[in-house]
């Protein structure tokens, strides 16, 4: 389970093959998403901007707070933050603009 206050579910779009435990075969990922971690989404309601990897400032929609155990996710990947564990009650869907690893938590910006 996630840290205290991490009451949302982070998924990444993934259409790769997955292992079917019943048949032992590799099959296509049916729903196209992969669960990454519990998280907390914080909406950018004040219009803050971040510096991108190239130094250009970028306006973002939300910052997602994650446990430090979450490995970096590739920039540009599409993520989904959902209110439910199946990824159906979507809060936000977008491309990763930045990912940082910290001592207390990791963050990504969408």
N, C-alpha and C positions, 0 to 999 in steps of 0.2 A: 504494500500500500504506500501511498505517497506521504509526504510530510504533512504536518498540521496545516490546514487551509488549502491543501491541494485537492480540490473537489471536482476538477475537470479531467477529461481524458484526452491525451494527445495521440494522434494517429499521423502516419505519413502515407501518402499515396504509394502503393506498391503493387504492381501487376506481375511480379515475378512468380515462379513456380514455388509451391509449398509442399511439404511432406504430408501425405495422407496416412495417418496411423492405422487406419482400418485395412487398407490395401497394400501399404508399403510403397506406393508409387508417388511420383512427383506430379502434381496437378496444378492448373492455373488458380491463382488466388481469386476466388469468386467475387468478393466485395471490393477488391482493389485497394484495401487499406490495411495497414499493419499497426497494431498497438505499440506505442513506445513507452509511455509512462503516465502516471498521474501528474497533473500540473495545476497551475493557477493562472488564468488569463486576466490581464489588467488592460483595460481599454485606454487608449491614448486620447483622452477627452480634452486635453489642453493643447493639442497641436504641436507637441515636442518633436524634434528631429534628432536623428543619429548620424554619425559619420559612417559611411559605407567603407568597404575594404579599400576602395580607390580614393578615399578622402572626400568624396562628394557627399553633401548632406542629403538625407533621405527622410521624407515624412513617412511615418509608420502608423499602422492601425492599432496594433496591440503588442504588448510585451508578454511573453509566456515564461513563468517562473517554474524551474524544474529542479529535481534533486541533483546533487553533484555526481551521482552514479550514472546519469544519462550521458552517453557518449555524444560527441559533436555530430550534428546532422548537416549534411551538405547544403551549401548556399544554393538557393533557387529551387530546392525541392518543395513540393506542395504539401502542406500540413493541414490537418483538421483538428480543431479543438471542439470537443463535444461535451454535452451534459450527461450523456449516457455511455455505458461501456460498449455499446454496439456501434457507436459513431453515427447514429441516426438523428439525434437532436443537436444539430450543428450550431455552435456559437460563432465560429469564424473559420474561414477557409482561405488560405493564401500562400504565397511563396516566402520562403525564409530569406530575410534581408541581411541578418547578422546573427551569429551565435557566439556567446562568450561563456567561458568556464570561470567560476569564482570559488572562493573558499567555502562559502555557505550555501550557495546555490548556483545553478547554471541558468542562463537566460537566452531566449531567442526572440527576435523581432520579426513581425509579419506586417 
